[in-house]
Amino acid sequence: MSCKEQLRLDRDQFTQLVDLMIARNLLEDGKYVKVSEQVGIALFILAKGSSYRDASDTFKHSVSTICKYFKLVLDALVILSFDIIRPHCDLSEIQPQVQRGTKYWPYFKV
């Protein structure tokens, strides 16, 4: 199986993500688990909707180790998201199609 099928990223994207995590000091190698494997564990769980037990069987680490690194990677992704994910428009303005539509407008009324 390919990286794309397992983690929903191609190899170059995966490598760039790992390098970015290291460069920004968001993750560091553990005693037995390198950053690339930590990111792989988290992406495997997220991409497949897998349990810690499934990831434990796949990566050959204990469930507690999987849980620990999954949380660390998620925390790092949240920090990284503030720099990478940006809205394409001003979020204080209500989009015209929402404001004119009857379906969503009741939820946006102030």
Gaussian input, Z-matrix of N, CA and C with variables (Angstrom, degrees):
# hf/3-21g

backbone

0 1
 N
 C     1     B1
 C     2     B2     1     A1
 N     3     B3     2     A2     1     D1
 C     4     B4     3     A3     2     D2
 C     5     B5     4     A4     3     D3
 N     6     B6     5     A5     4     D4
 C     7     B7     6     A6     5     D5
 C     8     B8     7     A7     6     D6
 N     9     B9     8     A8     7     D7
 C    10    B10     9     A9     8     D8
 C    11    B11    10    A10     9     D9
 N    12    B12    11    A11    10    D10
 C    13    B13    12    A12    11    D11
 C    14    B14    13    A13    12    D12
 N    15    B15    14    A14    13    D13
 C    16    B16    15    A15    14    D14
 C    17    B17    16    A16    15    D15
 N    18    B18    17    A17    16    D16
 C    19    B19    18    A18    17    D17
 C    20    B20    19    A19    18    D18
 N    21    B21    20    A20    19    D19
 C    22    B22    21    A21    20    D20
 C    23    B23    22    A22    21    D21
 N    24    B24    23    A23    22    D22
 C    25    B25    24    A24    23    D23
 C    26    B26    25    A25    24    D24
 N    27    B27    26    A26    25    D25
 C    28    B28    27    A27    26    D26
 C    29    B29    28    A28    27    D27
 N    30    B30    29    A29    28    D28
 C    31    B31    30    A30    29    D29
 C    32    B32    31    A31    30    D30
 N    33    B33    32    A32    31    D31
 C    34    B34    33    A33    32    D32
 C    35    B35    34    A34    33    D33
 N    36    B36    35    A35    34    D34
 C    37    B37    36    A36    35    D35
 C    38    B38    37    A37    36    D36
 N    39    B39    38    A38    37    D37
 C    40    B40    39    A39    38    D38
 C    41    B41    40    A40    39    D39
 N    42    B42    41    A41    40    D40
 C    43    B43    42    A42    41    D41
 C    44    B44    43    A43    42    D42
 N    45    B45    44    A44    43    D43
 C    46    B46    45    A45    44    D44
 C    47    B47    46    A46    45    D45
 N    48    B48    47    A47    46    D46
 C    49    B49    48    A48    47    D47
 C    50    B50    49    A49    48    D48
 N    51    B51    50    A50    49    D49
 C    52    B52    51    A51    50    D50
 C    53    B53    52    A52    51    D51
 N    54    B54    53    A53    52    D52
 C    55    B55    54    A54    53    D53
 C    56    B56    55    A55    54    D54
 N    57    B57    56    A56    55    D55
 C    58    B58    57    A57    56    D56
 C    59    B59    58    A58    57    D57
 N    60    B60    59    A59    58    D58
 C    61    B61    60    A60    59    D59
 C    62    B62    61    A61    60    D60
 N    63    B63    62    A62    61    D61
 C    64    B64    63    A63    62    D62
 C    65    B65    64    A64    63    D63
 N    66    B66    65    A65    64    D64
 C    67    B67    66    A66    65    D65
 C    68    B68    67    A67    66    D66
 N    69    B69    68    A68    67    D67
 C    70    B70    69    A69    68    D68
 C    71    B71    70    A70    69    D69
 N    72    B72    71    A71    70    D70
 C    73    B73    72    A72    71    D71
 C    74    B74    73    A73    72    D72
 N    75    B75    74    A74    73    D73
 C    76    B76    75    A75    74    D74
 C    77    B77    76    A76    75    D75
 N    78    B78    77    A77    76    D76
 C    79    B79    78    A78    77    D77
 C    80    B80    79    A79    78    D78
 N    81    B81    80    A80    79    D79
 C    82    B82    81    A81    80    D80
 C    83    B83    82    A82    81    D81
 N    84    B84    83    A83    82    D82
 C    85    B85    84    A84    83    D83
 C    86    B86    85    A85    84    D84
 N    87    B87    86    A86    85    D85
 C    88    B88    87    A87    86    D86
 C    89    B89    88    A88    87    D87
 N    90    B90    89    A89    88    D88
 C    91    B91    90    A90    89    D89
 C    92    B92    91    A91    90    D90
 N    93    B93    92    A92    91    D91
 C    94    B94    93    A93    92    D92
 C    95    B95    94    A94    93    D93
 N    96    B96    95    A95    94    D94
 C    97    B97    96    A96    95    D95
 C    98    B98    97    A97    96    D96
 N    99    B99    98    A98    97    D97
 C   100   B100    99    A99    98    D98
 C   101   B101   100   A100    99    D99
 N   102   B102   101   A101   100   D100
 C   103   B103   102   A102   101   D101
 C   104   B104   103   A103   102   D102
 N   105   B105   104   A104   103   D103
 C   106   B106   105   A105   104   D104
 C   107   B107   106   A106   105   D105
 N   108   B108   107   A107   106   D106
 C   109   B109   108   A108   107   D107
 C   110   B110   109   A109   108   D108
 N   111   B111   110   A110   109   D109
 C   112   B112   111   A111   110   D110
 C   113   B113   112   A112   111   D111
 N   114   B114   113   A113   112   D112
 C   115   B115   114   A114   113   D113
 C   116   B116   115   A115   114   D114
 N   117   B117   116   A116   115   D115
 C   118   B118   117   A117   116   D116
 C   119   B119   118   A118   117   D117
 N   120   B120   119   A119   118   D118
 C   121   B121   120   A120   119   D119
 C   122   B122   121   A121   120   D120
 N   123   B123   122   A122   121   D121
 C   124   B124   123   A123   122   D122
 C   125   B125   124   A124   123   D123
 N   126   B126   125   A125   124   D124
 C   127   B127   126   A126   125   D125
 C   128   B128   127   A127   126   D126
 N   129   B129   128   A128   127   D127
 C   130   B130   129   A129   128   D128
 C   131   B131   130   A130   129   D129
 N   132   B132   131   A131   130   D130
 C   133   B133   132   A132   131   D131
 C   134   B134   133   A133   132   D132
 N   135   B135   134   A134   133   D133
 C   136   B136   135   A135   134   D134
 C   137   B137   136   A136   135   D135
 N   138   B138   137   A137   136   D136
 C   139   B139   138   A138   137   D137
 C   140   B140   139   A139   138   D138
 N   141   B141   140   A140   139   D139
 C   142   B142   141   A141   140   D140
 C   143   B143   142   A142   141   D141
 N   144   B144   143   A143   142   D142
 C   145   B145   144   A144   143   D143
 C   146   B146   145   A145   144   D144
 N   147   B147   146   A146   145   D145
 C   148   B148   147   A147   146   D146
 C   149   B149   148   A148   147   D147
 N   150   B150   149   A149   148   D148
 C   151   B151   150   A150   149   D149
 C   152   B152   151   A151   150   D150
 N   153   B153   152   A152   151   D151
 C   154   B154   153   A153   152   D152
 C   155   B155   154   A154   153   D153
 N   156   B156   155   A155   154   D154
 C   157   B157   156   A156   155   D155
 C   158   B158   157   A157   156   D156
 N   159   B159   158   A158   157   D157
 C   160   B160   159   A159   158   D158
 C   161   B161   160   A160   159   D159
 N   162   B162   161   A161   160   D160
 C   163   B163   162   A162   161   D161
 C   164   B164   163   A163   162   D162
 N   165   B165   164   A164   163   D163
 C   166   B166   165   A165   164   D164
 C   167   B167   166   A166   165   D165
 N   168   B168   167   A167   166   D166
 C   169   B169   168   A168   167   D167
 C   170   B170   169   A169   168   D168
 N   171   B171   170   A170   169   D169
 C   172   B172   171   A171   170   D170
 C   173   B173   172   A172   171   D171
 N   174   B174   173   A173   172   D172
 C   175   B175   174   A174   173   D173
 C   176   B176   175   A175   174   D174
 N   177   B177   176   A176   175   D175
 C   178   B178   177   A177   176   D176
 C   179   B179   178   A178   177   D177
 N   180   B180   179   A179   178   D178
 C   181   B181   180   A180   179   D179
 C   182   B182   181   A181   180   D180
 N   183   B183   182   A182   181   D181
 C   184   B184   183   A183   182   D182
 C   185   B185   184   A184   183   D183
 N   186   B186   185   A185   184   D184
 C   187   B187   186   A186   185   D185
 C   188   B188   187   A187   186   D186
 N   189   B189   188   A188   187   D187
 C   190   B190   189   A189   188   D188
 C   191   B191   190   A190   189   D189
 N   192   B192   191   A191   190   D190
 C   193   B193   192   A192   191   D191
 C   194   B194   193   A193   192   D192
 N   195   B195   194   A194   193   D193
 C   196   B196   195   A195   194   D194
 C   197   B197   196   A196   195   D195
 N   198   B198   197   A197   196   D196
 C   199   B199   198   A198   197   D197
 C   200   B200   199   A199   198   D198
 N   201   B201   200   A200   199   D199
 C   202   B202   201   A201   200   D200
 C   203   B203   202   A202   201   D201
 N   204   B204   203   A203   202   D202
 C   205   B205   204   A204   203   D203
 C   206   B206   205   A205   204   D204
 N   207   B207   206   A206   205   D205
 C   208   B208   207   A207   206   D206
 C   209   B209   208   A208   207   D207
 N   210   B210   209   A209   208   D208
 C   211   B211   210   A210   209   D209
 C   212   B212   211   A211   210   D210
 N   213   B213   212   A212   211   D211
 C   214   B214   213   A213   212   D212
 C   215   B215   214   A214   213   D213
 N   216   B216   215   A215   214   D214
 C   217   B217   216   A216   215   D215
 C   218   B218   217   A217   216   D216
 N   219   B219   218   A218   217   D217
 C   220   B220   219   A219   218   D218
 C   221   B221   220   A220   219   D219
 N   222   B222   221   A221   220   D220
 C   223   B223   222   A222   221   D221
 C   224   B224   223   A223   222   D222
 N   225   B225   224   A224   223   D223
 C   226   B226   225   A225   224   D224
 C   227   B227   226   A226   225   D225
 N   228   B228   227   A227   226   D226
 C   229   B229   228   A228   227   D227
 C   230   B230   229   A229   228   D228
 N   231   B231   230   A230   229   D229
 C   232   B232   231   A231   230   D230
 C   233   B233   232   A232   231   D231
 N   234   B234   233   A233   232   D232
 C   235   B235   234   A234   233   D233
 C   236   B236   235   A235   234   D234
 N   237   B237   236   A236   235   D235
 C   238   B238   237   A237   236   D236
 C   239   B239   238   A238   237   D237
 N   240   B240   239   A239   238   D238
 C   241   B241   240   A240   239   D239
 C   242   B242   241   A241   240   D240
 N   243   B243   242   A242   241   D241
 C   244   B244   243   A243   242   D242
 C   245   B245   244   A244   243   D243
 N   246   B246   245   A245   244   D244
 C   247   B247   246   A246   245   D245
 C   248   B248   247   A247   246   D246
 N   249   B249   248   A248   247   D247
 C   250   B250   249   A249   248   D248
 C   251   B251   250   A250   249   D249
 N   252   B252   251   A251   250   D250
 C   253   B253   252   A252   251   D251
 C   254   B254   253   A253   252   D252
 N   255   B255   254   A254   253   D253
 C   256   B256   255   A255   254   D254
 C   257   B257   256   A256   255   D255
 N   258   B258   257   A257   256   D256
 C   259   B259   258   A258   257   D257
 C   260   B260   259   A259   258   D258
 N   261   B261   260   A260   259   D259
 C   262   B262   261   A261   260   D260
 C   263   B263   262   A262   261   D261
 N   264   B264   263   A263   262   D262
 C   265   B265   264   A264   263   D263
 C   266   B266   265   A265   264   D264
 N   267   B267   266   A266   265   D265
 C   268   B268   267   A267   266   D266
 C   269   B269   268   A268   267   D267
 N   270   B270   269   A269   268   D268
 C   271   B271   270   A270   269   D269
 C   272   B272   271   A271   270   D270
 N   273   B273   272   A272   271   D271
 C   274   B274   273   A273   272   D272
 C   275   B275   274   A274   273   D273
 N   276   B276   275   A275   274   D274
 C   277   B277   276   A276   275   D275
 C   278   B278   277   A277   276   D276
 N   279   B279   278   A278   277   D277
 C   280   B280   279   A279   278   D278
 C   281   B281   280   A280   279   D279
 N   282   B282   281   A281   280   D280
 C   283   B283   282   A282   281   D281
 C   284   B284   283   A283   282   D282
 N   285   B285   284   A284   283   D283
 C   286   B286   285   A285   284   D284
 C   287   B287   286   A286   285   D285
 N   288   B288   287   A287   286   D286
 C   289   B289   288   A288   287   D287
 C   290   B290   289   A289   288   D288
 N   291   B291   290   A290   289   D289
 C   292   B292   291   A291   290   D290
 C   293   B293   292   A292   291   D291
 N   294   B294   293   A293   292   D292
 C   295   B295   294   A294   293   D293
 C   296   B296   295   A295   294   D294
 N   297   B297   296   A296   295   D295
 C   298   B298   297   A297   296   D296
 C   299   B299   298   A298   297   D297
 N   300   B300   299   A299   298   D298
 C   301   B301   300   A300   299   D299
 C   302   B302   301   A301   300   D300
 N   303   B303   302   A302   301   D301
 C   304   B304   303   A303   302   D302
 C   305   B305   304   A304   303   D303
 N   306   B306   305   A305   304   D304
 C   307   B307   306   A306   305   D305
 C   308   B308   307   A307   306   D306
 N   309   B309   308   A308   307   D307
 C   310   B310   309   A309   308   D308
 C   311   B311   310   A310   309   D309
 N   312   B312   311   A311   310   D310
 C   313   B313   312   A312   311   D311
 C   314   B314   313   A313   312   D312
 N   315   B315   314   A314   313   D313
 C   316   B316   315   A315   314   D314
 C   317   B317   316   A316   315   D315
 N   318   B318   317   A317   316   D316
 C   319   B319   318   A318   317   D317
 C   320   B320   319   A319   318   D318
 N   321   B321   320   A320   319   D319
 C   322   B322   321   A321   320   D320
 C   323   B323   322   A322   321   D321
 N   324   B324   323   A323   322   D322
 C   325   B325   324   A324   323   D323
 C   326   B326   325   A325   324   D324
 N   327   B327   326   A326   325   D325
 C   328   B328   327   A327   326   D326
 C   329   B329   328   A328   327   D327

   B1=1.4593
   B2=1.5324
   B3=1.2731
   B4=1.4650
   B5=1.5241
   B6=1.3054
   B7=1.4692
   B8=1.5329
   B9=1.3320
   B10=1.4693
   B11=1.5327
   B12=1.3209
   B13=1.4652
   B14=1.5219
   B15=1.3195
   B16=1.4590
   B17=1.5299
   B18=1.3221
   B19=1.4702
   B20=1.5191
   B21=1.3232
   B22=1.4657
   B23=1.5214
   B24=1.3381
   B25=1.4644
   B26=1.5188
   B27=1.3345
   B28=1.4639
   B29=1.5311
   B30=1.3058
   B31=1.4700
   B32=1.5194
   B33=1.3301
   B34=1.4645
   B35=1.5317
   B36=1.3218
   B37=1.4733
   B38=1.5217
   B39=1.3153
   B40=1.4587
   B41=1.5238
   B42=1.3200
   B43=1.4709
   B44=1.5252
   B45=1.3296
   B46=1.4639
   B47=1.5269
   B48=1.3291
   B49=1.4655
   B50=1.5259
   B51=1.3195
   B52=1.4677
   B53=1.5248
   B54=1.3248
   B55=1.4708
   B56=1.5293
   B57=1.3237
   B58=1.4643
   B59=1.5322
   B60=1.3157
   B61=1.4702
   B62=1.5268
   B63=1.3242
   B64=1.4637
   B65=1.5241
   B66=1.3382
   B67=1.4651
   B68=1.5215
   B69=1.3219
   B70=1.4734
   B71=1.5250
   B72=1.3151
   B73=1.4721
   B74=1.5231
   B75=1.3173
   B76=1.4583
   B77=1.5186
   B78=1.3282
   B79=1.4567
   B80=1.5174
   B81=1.3274
   B82=1.4568
   B83=1.5212
   B84=1.3096
   B85=1.4546
   B86=1.5268
   B87=1.3219
   B88=1.4505
   B89=1.5175
   B90=1.3114
   B91=1.4564
   B92=1.5281
   B93=1.3265
   B94=1.4673
   B95=1.5279
   B96=1.3301
   B97=1.4668
   B98=1.5367
   B99=1.3180
   B100=1.4650
   B101=1.5332
   B102=1.3301
   B103=1.4650
   B104=1.5240
   B105=1.3171
   B106=1.4673
   B107=1.5288
   B108=1.3170
   B109=1.4608
   B110=1.5328
   B111=1.3277
   B112=1.4658
   B113=1.5221
   B114=1.3301
   B115=1.4638
   B116=1.5255
   B117=1.3218
   B118=1.4558
   B119=1.5154
   B120=1.3210
   B121=1.4695
   B122=1.5199
   B123=1.3266
   B124=1.4745
   B125=1.5239
   B126=1.3246
   B127=1.4606
   B128=1.5242
   B129=1.3178
   B130=1.4637
   B131=1.5317
   B132=1.3235
   B133=1.4662
   B134=1.5225
   B135=1.3274
   B136=1.4590
   B137=1.5278
   B138=1.3146
   B139=1.4662
   B140=1.5171
   B141=1.3047
   B142=1.4633
   B143=1.5214
   B144=1.3276
   B145=1.4554
   B146=1.5196
   B147=1.3178
   B148=1.4654
   B149=1.5180
   B150=1.3058
   B151=1.4567
   B152=1.5305
   B153=1.3165
   B154=1.4578
   B155=1.5240
   B156=1.3134
   B157=1.4738
   B158=1.5408
   B159=1.3379
   B160=1.4742
   B161=1.5293
   B162=1.3184
   B163=1.4655
   B164=1.5310
   B165=1.3090
   B166=1.4670
   B167=1.5256
   B168=1.3143
   B169=1.4687
   B170=1.5206
   B171=1.3249
   B172=1.4649
   B173=1.5254
   B174=1.3373
   B175=1.4636
   B176=1.5198
   B177=1.3372
   B178=1.4705
   B179=1.5257
   B180=1.3423
   B181=1.4591
   B182=1.5200
   B183=1.3238
   B184=1.4655
   B185=1.5271
   B186=1.3085
   B187=1.4641
   B188=1.5241
   B189=1.3328
   B190=1.4693
   B191=1.5292
   B192=1.3256
   B193=1.4581
   B194=1.5278
   B195=1.3160
   B196=1.4654
   B197=1.5226
   B198=1.3215
   B199=1.4713
   B200=1.5269
   B201=1.3165
   B202=1.4708
   B203=1.5335
   B204=1.3227
   B205=1.4586
   B206=1.5240
   B207=1.3147
   B208=1.4635
   B209=1.5258
   B210=1.3309
   B211=1.4620
   B212=1.5334
   B213=1.3249
   B214=1.4716
   B215=1.5298
   B216=1.3217
   B217=1.4669
   B218=1.5192
   B219=1.3347
   B220=1.4653
   B221=1.5221
   B222=1.3277
   B223=1.4664
   B224=1.5289
   B225=1.3301
   B226=1.4648
   B227=1.5313
   B228=1.3214
   B229=1.4659
   B230=1.5244
   B231=1.3208
   B232=1.4661
   B233=1.5253
   B234=1.3142
   B235=1.4690
   B236=1.5275
   B237=1.3133
   B238=1.4585
   B239=1.5284
   B240=1.2938
   B241=1.4676
   B242=1.5268
   B243=1.3122
   B244=1.4650
   B245=1.5210
   B246=1.3386
   B247=1.4619
   B248=1.5195
   B249=1.3039
   B250=1.4605
   B251=1.5199
   B252=1.3007
   B253=1.4591
   B254=1.5156
   B255=1.3148
   B256=1.4599
   B257=1.5233
   B258=1.3167
   B259=1.4682
   B260=1.5179
   B261=1.3158
   B262=1.4587
   B263=1.5324
   B264=1.3392
   B265=1.4609
   B266=1.5298
   B267=1.3047
   B268=1.4623
   B269=1.5284
   B270=1.3243
   B271=1.4638
   B272=1.5234
   B273=1.3439
   B274=1.4629
   B275=1.5226
   B276=1.3382
   B277=1.4598
   B278=1.5284
   B279=1.3187
   B280=1.4584
   B281=1.5242
   B282=1.3048
   B283=1.4559
   B284=1.5291
   B285=1.3388
   B286=1.4689
   B287=1.5281
   B288=1.3355
   B289=1.4556
   B290=1.5262
   B291=1.3145
   B292=1.4740
   B293=1.5229
   B294=1.3189
   B295=1.4618
   B296=1.5309
   B297=1.3000
   B298=1.4659
   B299=1.5223
   B300=1.3160
   B301=1.4603
   B302=1.5201
   B303=1.2985
   B304=1.4728
   B305=1.5178
   B306=1.3194
   B307=1.4648
   B308=1.5333
   B309=1.3299
   B310=1.4624
   B311=1.5259
   B312=1.3100
   B313=1.4639
   B314=1.5201
   B315=1.3392
   B316=1.4724
   B317=1.5384
   B318=1.3125
   B319=1.4682
   B320=1.5188
   B321=1.3300
   B322=1.4550
   B323=1.5258
   B324=1.3317
   B325=1.4592
   B326=1.5078
   B327=1.3082
   B328=1.4644
   B329=1.5037
   A1=109.41
   A2=115.05
   A3=119.63
   A4=111.30
   A5=114.05
   A6=121.87
   A7=109.49
   A8=115.99
   A9=121.30
   A10=110.62
   A11=117.67
   A12=121.49
   A13=111.86
   A14=117.00
   A15=121.08
   A16=113.19
   A17=116.49
   A18=120.39
   A19=114.24
   A20=118.02
   A21=124.79
   A22=112.96
   A23=116.52
   A24=123.12
   A25=107.76
   A26=116.85
   A27=116.37
   A28=108.53
   A29=115.76
   A30=120.21
   A31=113.26
   A32=116.65
   A33=119.99
   A34=111.08
   A35=117.17
   A36=120.71
   A37=110.53
   A38=116.70
   A39=120.87
   A40=110.42
   A41=116.51
   A42=120.96
   A43=110.89
   A44=117.52
   A45=120.95
   A46=111.18
   A47=117.04
   A48=120.84
   A49=110.95
   A50=117.14
   A51=121.22
   A52=110.19
   A53=117.33
   A54=120.96
   A55=111.19
   A56=116.87
   A57=121.01
   A58=110.92
   A59=116.73
   A60=120.56
   A61=110.85
   A62=115.91
   A63=120.44
   A64=110.56
   A65=117.17
   A66=121.80
   A67=112.12
   A68=116.64
   A69=120.35
   A70=112.42
   A71=117.00
   A72=123.09
   A73=112.61
   A74=116.35
   A75=120.50
   A76=111.57
   A77=116.53
   A78=122.04
   A79=108.55
   A80=116.01
   A81=120.72
   A82=108.98
   A83=115.66
   A84=120.21
   A85=110.32
   A86=115.80
   A87=121.30
   A88=109.24
   A89=116.36
   A90=120.44
   A91=110.90
   A92=116.41
   A93=120.93
   A94=113.64
   A95=118.00
   A96=120.59
   A97=109.40
   A98=115.64
   A99=121.44
   A100=110.24
   A101=116.26
   A102=121.68
   A103=111.02
   A104=117.22
   A105=119.20
   A106=111.31
   A107=117.63
   A108=119.93
   A109=110.88
   A110=117.33
   A111=120.68
   A112=110.58
   A113=115.81
   A114=120.88
   A115=109.61
   A116=116.86
   A117=121.19
   A118=112.51
   A119=116.77
   A120=121.48
   A121=110.29
   A122=115.99
   A123=120.20
   A124=111.19
   A125=117.02
   A126=119.70
   A127=111.53
   A128=117.76
   A129=121.82
   A130=110.11
   A131=116.89
   A132=121.20
   A133=110.37
   A134=116.70
   A135=120.37
   A136=112.58
   A137=116.95
   A138=121.22
   A139=112.43
   A140=116.29
   A141=120.84
   A142=113.09
   A143=117.55
   A144=119.77
   A145=109.91
   A146=115.85
   A147=121.76
   A148=111.59
   A149=114.55
   A150=121.19
   A151=109.25
   A152=115.79
   A153=120.37
   A154=109.68
   A155=116.69
   A156=121.46
   A157=110.33
   A158=117.33
   A159=120.35
   A160=110.65
   A161=116.34
   A162=120.59
   A163=110.16
   A164=116.86
   A165=121.48
   A166=110.86
   A167=116.92
   A168=121.12
   A169=111.41
   A170=116.89
   A171=121.25
   A172=111.94
   A173=117.44
   A174=121.62
   A175=113.95
   A176=117.20
   A177=123.08
   A178=112.94
   A179=115.38
   A180=122.30
   A181=107.50
   A182=116.60
   A183=120.12
   A184=110.18
   A185=115.78
   A186=120.70
   A187=110.41
   A188=117.52
   A189=119.56
   A190=110.84
   A191=118.25
   A192=121.37
   A193=110.39
   A194=116.61
   A195=121.34
   A196=109.98
   A197=116.62
   A198=122.25
   A199=110.61
   A200=116.64
   A201=122.00
   A202=110.96
   A203=116.68
   A204=119.82
   A205=112.57
   A206=117.69
   A207=120.40
   A208=109.82
   A209=116.44
   A210=120.66
   A211=111.54
   A212=117.04
   A213=120.04
   A214=111.52
   A215=116.94
   A216=120.23
   A217=110.66
   A218=117.35
   A219=119.08
   A220=111.45
   A221=116.78
   A222=120.29
   A223=110.72
   A224=116.88
   A225=120.95
   A226=111.18
   A227=116.99
   A228=120.46
   A229=111.59
   A230=116.88
   A231=120.14
   A232=109.93
   A233=117.09
   A234=120.58
   A235=110.06
   A236=116.39
   A237=121.75
   A238=111.72
   A239=116.87
   A240=120.32
   A241=112.58
   A242=118.02
   A243=120.49
   A244=111.22
   A245=117.32
   A246=121.46
   A247=112.62
   A248=117.16
   A249=121.15
   A250=113.03
   A251=117.68
   A252=121.08
   A253=108.55
   A254=115.08
   A255=120.04
   A256=108.71
   A257=117.30
   A258=118.51
   A259=110.37
   A260=116.00
   A261=119.87
   A262=112.67
   A263=116.63
   A264=119.61
   A265=109.13
   A266=115.72
   A267=122.05
   A268=108.90
   A269=117.12
   A270=120.64
   A271=113.54
   A272=117.34
   A273=118.96
   A274=111.48
   A275=116.84
   A276=121.13
   A277=109.81
   A278=115.70
   A279=120.26
   A280=108.19
   A281=115.85
   A282=121.43
   A283=110.37
   A284=118.51
   A285=122.05
   A286=113.50
   A287=117.65
   A288=119.02
   A289=111.93
   A290=117.64
   A291=120.97
   A292=109.49
   A293=115.92
   A294=120.89
   A295=111.99
   A296=117.75
   A297=121.19
   A298=113.13
   A299=117.65
   A300=121.03
   A301=112.15
   A302=116.25
   A303=120.79
   A304=112.19
   A305=116.70
   A306=120.43
   A307=112.11
   A308=117.92
   A309=121.33
   A310=114.30
   A311=118.32
   A312=120.74
   A313=113.62
   A314=120.56
   A315=118.39
   A316=113.46
   A317=117.24
   A318=120.61
   A319=112.81
   A320=117.42
   A321=121.57
   A322=113.08
   A323=118.37
   A324=119.76
   A325=110.13
   A326=115.48
   A327=120.14
   A328=109.62
   D1=146.89
   D2=-176.79
   D3=-89.94
   D4=165.12
   D5=176.57
   D6=-59.01
   D7=-40.39
   D8=-178.67
   D9=-61.90
   D10=-41.00
   D11=-179.23
   D12=-71.50
   D13=-36.76
   D14=-175.34
   D15=-83.29
   D16=-39.48
   D17=-170.97
   D18=-116.65
   D19=-4.92
   D20=-179.04
   D21=66.52
   D22=21.50
   D23=174.24
   D24=-136.03
   D25=146.53
   D26=172.64
   D27=-80.59
   D28=171.67
   D29=-173.85
   D30=-58.97
   D31=-42.39
   D32=-178.89
   D33=-63.74
   D34=-43.34
   D35=178.33
   D36=-63.71
   D37=-42.10
   D38=178.94
   D39=-61.50
   D40=-46.36
   D41=179.95
   D42=-62.80
   D43=-41.57
   D44=178.08
   D45=-62.77
   D46=-41.13
   D47=178.70
   D48=-63.61
   D49=-45.11
   D50=178.45
   D51=-62.19
   D52=-46.36
   D53=179.61
   D54=-61.46
   D55=-39.18
   D56=178.96
   D57=-65.73
   D58=-41.54
   D59=178.11
   D60=-61.74
   D61=-41.00
   D62=179.32
   D63=-69.56
   D64=-46.14
   D65=-177.56
   D66=-60.45
   D67=-35.42
   D68=-178.84
   D69=-91.85
   D70=8.52
   D71=179.44
   D72=55.94
   D73=36.22
   D74=178.13
   D75=-86.20
   D76=-28.70
   D77=178.40
   D78=-138.17
   D79=153.22
   D80=174.01
   D81=-139.76
   D82=157.87
   D83=-179.81
   D84=-60.54
   D85=137.12
   D86=172.95
   D87=-87.46
   D88=-177.73
   D89=-179.30
   D90=-61.88
   D91=-41.71
   D92=-177.51
   D93=-119.86
   D94=-9.15
   D95=-174.08
   D96=-124.47
   D97=114.26
   D98=178.78
   D99=-74.72
   D100=161.75
   D101=-178.66
   D102=-57.32
   D103=-41.47
   D104=-179.14
   D105=-61.33
   D106=-38.05
   D107=178.02
   D108=-72.38
   D109=-36.36
   D110=176.89
   D111=-58.97
   D112=-47.89
   D113=179.65
   D114=-65.37
   D115=-40.49
   D116=177.52
   D117=-59.68
   D118=-42.29
   D119=178.05
   D120=-60.07
   D121=-49.31
   D122=-177.49
   D123=-64.15
   D124=-44.86
   D125=-179.63
   D126=-66.78
   D127=-35.48
   D128=176.67
   D129=-60.65
   D130=-46.23
   D131=179.79
   D132=-65.12
   D133=-44.78
   D134=-178.54
   D135=-68.93
   D136=-42.74
   D137=-175.88
   D138=-71.25
   D139=-37.00
   D140=-175.40
   D141=-97.28
   D142=-12.31
   D143=-173.33
   D144=66.49
   D145=31.83
   D146=-175.01
   D147=-82.41
   D148=160.43
   D149=176.56
   D150=-87.90
   D151=168.10
   D152=174.91
   D153=-60.11
   D154=-37.25
   D155=-179.92
   D156=-62.63
   D157=-44.12
   D158=177.16
   D159=-60.69
   D160=-44.92
   D161=179.49
   D162=-65.74
   D163=-36.68
   D164=177.49
   D165=-61.66
   D166=-43.49
   D167=177.93
   D168=-65.97
   D169=-39.56
   D170=-177.63
   D171=-72.31
   D172=-45.21
   D173=-174.12
   D174=-94.90
   D175=-5.36
   D176=175.77
   D177=60.46
   D178=44.01
   D179=172.25
   D180=-127.07
   D181=162.98
   D182=179.45
   D183=-67.49
   D184=159.85
   D185=178.56
   D186=-61.51
   D187=-37.65
   D188=-179.98
   D189=-66.58
   D190=-35.75
   D191=176.92
   D192=-67.11
   D193=-43.34
   D194=177.61
   D195=-59.57
   D196=-47.19
   D197=-179.79
   D198=-59.80
   D199=-44.96
   D200=-178.54
   D201=-59.80
   D202=-50.45
   D203=-176.46
   D204=-74.50
   D205=-30.26
   D206=174.93
   D207=-60.57
   D208=-46.28
   D209=179.28
   D210=-64.27
   D211=-42.51
   D212=179.32
   D213=-61.57
   D214=-42.43
   D215=179.85
   D216=-68.39
   D217=-40.72
   D218=177.57
   D219=-61.11
   D220=-43.36
   D221=177.30
   D222=-60.34
   D223=-41.51
   D224=178.56
   D225=-65.38
   D226=-39.79
   D227=178.62
   D228=-64.85
   D229=-36.24
   D230=177.81
   D231=-64.79
   D232=-45.08
   D233=178.32
   D234=-61.91
   D235=-43.83
   D236=-179.70
   D237=-65.88
   D238=-31.44
   D239=-177.19
   D240=-63.53
   D241=-29.53
   D242=179.60
   D243=-65.15
   D244=-28.48
   D245=179.54
   D246=-90.48
   D247=-29.57
   D248=-171.55
   D249=-97.73
   D250=-42.54
   D251=-175.86
   D252=-89.75
   D253=115.64
   D254=179.33
   D255=-130.41
   D256=136.28
   D257=176.86
   D258=-67.21
   D259=149.48
   D260=-179.12
   D261=-82.93
   D262=-5.67
   D263=179.77
   D264=-146.26
   D265=171.74
   D266=178.81
   D267=-70.15
   D268=121.20
   D269=-176.68
   D270=-78.16
   D271=-7.79
   D272=178.09
   D273=-80.99
   D274=-16.76
   D275=178.56
   D276=-93.20
   D277=139.85
   D278=177.38
   D279=-89.59
   D280=128.49
   D281=-178.79
   D282=-60.96
   D283=138.85
   D284=-178.12
   D285=-56.45
   D286=-40.11
   D287=-178.95
   D288=-65.89
   D289=-27.46
   D290=176.05
   D291=-78.43
   D292=-43.84
   D293=-177.49
   D294=-64.42
   D295=-36.72
   D296=-179.89
   D297=-83.54
   D298=-23.39
   D299=-176.25
   D300=-79.80
   D301=147.23
   D302=178.99
   D303=-86.44
   D304=-17.23
   D305=-175.76
   D306=-70.48
   D307=-47.94
   D308=-174.12
   D309=-104.64
   D310=-21.84
   D311=-173.40
   D312=-55.46
   D313=-39.26
   D314=179.95
   D315=-56.11
   D316=-27.07
   D317=-179.81
   D318=-81.43
   D319=-16.40
   D320=-177.64
   D321=-106.90
   D322=-4.11
   D323=178.70
   D324=-59.28
   D325=142.51
   D326=179.74
   D327=-102.69

